[in-house]
Amino acid sequence: MAFQVSRRLVTLSILVILGAALIFIGVRTRPATSAETVPPPSQPVAVTTMPPVAGPTPSRDQATRDSFFAEYRMNRDRALSLEAALLRDVVDNSRSGADARLKAQDDLLRLGREQALLVELEGLAHAEGFNDAVVFLENQGLTVVVGPGHVSAARATGLVQVLARQAGVPPANVAIIQRP
């Protein structure tokens, strides 16, 4: 019985890591640089622009942008749903140990809070004037991908301050990436 529980936990861990890796591989197309993290407000804010996507024509730019943000939200939500389903399986399995069930329940609650926070943060980005924005939670930080357009240092700083305060992370741990 212990072998089955630990095997499920190992499988769950692998799937969670794989899902997170797939989400962040698409967001970070190159290694992180110091320009991607937003410094405290006393310093100028740098916004990273992603390399252009090959192929779209000017008539398809809006559709490409819309599909980019929709696809990333769907991928993120799919990975979170998969993690939640695996955790529910551990909770519902009568052969799971009490400790494994308790941990899975705690992880389900954490996952629910994270999903609610992501929706809230994207709503705040929209309220700040960033109509196209996807937020990813990372280890003690956030990555925000915003749509094309001029992102001034003042607007970026304002967005960083709002999102950092709401998420409870230091502003230096919020990265803004602008799509071309």
C-alpha positions, 0 to 999 in steps of 0.5 A, spaced: 500 500 500 505 504 501 508 503 495 502 505 491 501 511 495 509 513 494 508 511 486 502 516 485 506 521 489 512 521 484 507 521 478 503 527 481 510 530 482 513 529 475 506 531 472 506 537 476 513 539 474 512 537 467 506 542 466 509 547 470 515 547 465 511 546 459 507 553 461 514 557 462 517 554 456 512 558 452 513 564 456 521 564 457 523 563 450 530 565 452 534 565 458 532 570 464 536 576 464 537 582 469 532 586 465 526 582 465 526 583 473 523 590 475 527 593 480 524 597 485 520 604 484 526 608 485 530 605 479 527 605 472 523 600 470 525 595 464 520 591 460 523 586 455 520 585 448 519 578 446 522 576 439 517 577 433 513 571 432 515 569 425 509 568 419 503 573 421 501 578 416 498 585 418 491 583 417 492 577 422 496 580 427 490 581 432 488 574 431 495 572 432 495 576 439 488 574 441 490 566 440 497 567 443 493 570 450 488 565 449 492 559 448 497 561 454 491 561 459 488 555 456 495 551 457 496 554 464 489 552 466 489 545 463 496 544 467 492 546 473 486 542 472 491 536 471 494 537 478 487 538 481 485 532 478 491 528 481 490 531 487 483 529 488 485 522 486 489 521 492 484 524 496 478 520 494 483 513 494 481 509 500 488 506 500 491 513 500 495 514 507 492 519 512 498 523 511 498 523 503 490 525 503 491 531 508 497 533 504 493 532 497 487 536 501 492 542 503 495 542 496 488 542 493 486 548 497 493 552 495 491 550 488 484 553 488 487 560 492 492 560 486 487 560 481 483 565 484 489 569 485 491 569 477 484 571 475 484 577 480 491 579 478 489 579 470 483 583 472 487 588 476 492 588 469 486 589 465 484 595 470 491 598 469 490 598 462 493 592 459 487 589 456 492 583 454 495 580 460 497 573 462 500 572 469 504 566 471 505 565 479 513 562 480 517 561 486 515 567 490 514 571 484 510 573 478 511 573 470 506 578 466 506 577 459 503 583 456 500 585 449 504 589 444 504 597 445 508 602 448 509 600 455 512 606 459 516 606 465 511 609 469 505 604 467 510 598 468 512 601 475 504 602 476 503 595 474 508 592 478 506 595 484 499 593 484 500 586 482 506 585 487 502 588 493 496 584 491 500 577 490 504 579 496 511 578 493 516 584 493 516 588 486 523 586 484 520 579 483 515 581 478 517 580 471 514 584 465 515 581 458 512 585 452 509 581 446 511 585 440 
